[in-house]
Amino acid sequence: MQKTKYMVLSGFLGAGKTTSMIAFARSVNRRYGSAAILANDLGAGNIVDADFTAESGVLTSSIAGNCICYQHENLID
């Protein structure tokens, strides 16, 4: 069975996180075809980055209402 790997990316507003995530996911998808993005704006209900990322063609899902730092067990499922 193949292990699922994930990476947490955080930083200041406007630092280029979304741009970097999209570029990285596209690169992984070209090579392996299996990257997706979980977007989380520290509990915000209206996640702009998730909508923008989904429009990029990268499979995107959002985690709203909680910080991703409390979601490690749920990411396995």
C-alpha positions in Angstrom: 0.0 0.0 0.0 1.3 3.4 -1.0 1.7 6.0 1.8 -0.1 9.3 1.4 2.2 12.3 1.9 1.2 15.8 2.7 3.0 19.1 3.3 1.8 22.1 5.4 2.6 25.5 3.9 2.0 28.7 5.9 3.2 32.2 5.8 2.2 35.9 5.7 -0.6 37.3 3.6 0.7 38.0 0.1 3.9 35.9 0.5 3.1 33.7 -2.5 1.7 30.6 -0.8 -1.1 30.0 -3.2 1.1 30.6 -6.2 3.7 28.2 -4.9 1.1 25.5 -4.0 -0.4 25.6 -7.5 3.0 25.4 -9.2 4.1 22.6 -7.0 0.8 20.6 -7.5 1.0 21.1 -11.2 4.6 19.8 -11.2 3.7 16.7 -9.2 0.7 16.1 -11.4 2.8 16.2 -14.5 5.2 13.7 -13.1 3.0 11.4 -11.0 -0.7 12.5 -11.5 -1.6 12.5 -7.9 -1.4 15.9 -6.2 -4.3 17.8 -4.6 -4.5 20.9 -2.4 -6.3 21.2 1.0 -6.9 24.9 1.6 -7.4 26.4 5.0 -7.4 30.1 6.0 -7.1 29.5 9.8 -10.8 28.9 10.3 -12.2 31.4 7.8 -15.6 30.4 6.4 -15.1 32.1 3.1 -11.9 30.7 1.7 -10.8 32.8 -1.4 -7.7 30.8 -2.0 -9.6 27.6 -2.3 -11.8 29.0 -5.0 -8.9 30.5 -6.8 -6.9 27.3 -6.6 -9.8 25.2 -7.8 -10.0 27.4 -10.9 -6.4 26.5 -11.7 -7.3 22.9 -12.6 -5.7 21.4 -9.5 -8.0 19.2 -7.4 -8.8 21.3 -4.4 -10.7 20.8 -1.1 -11.1 23.3 1.7 -11.0 22.8 5.5 -13.1 25.5 7.0 -13.9 26.3 10.7 -10.7 25.0 12.2 -6.9 25.2 11.8 -5.2 22.5 9.8 -2.9 21.9 12.7 -5.8 20.1 14.5 -6.7 18.0 11.4 -3.8 15.5 11.1 -5.8 12.5 12.0 -8.6 13.5 9.6 -6.2 13.9 6.7 -5.5 10.1 6.8 -9.2 9.4 6.1 
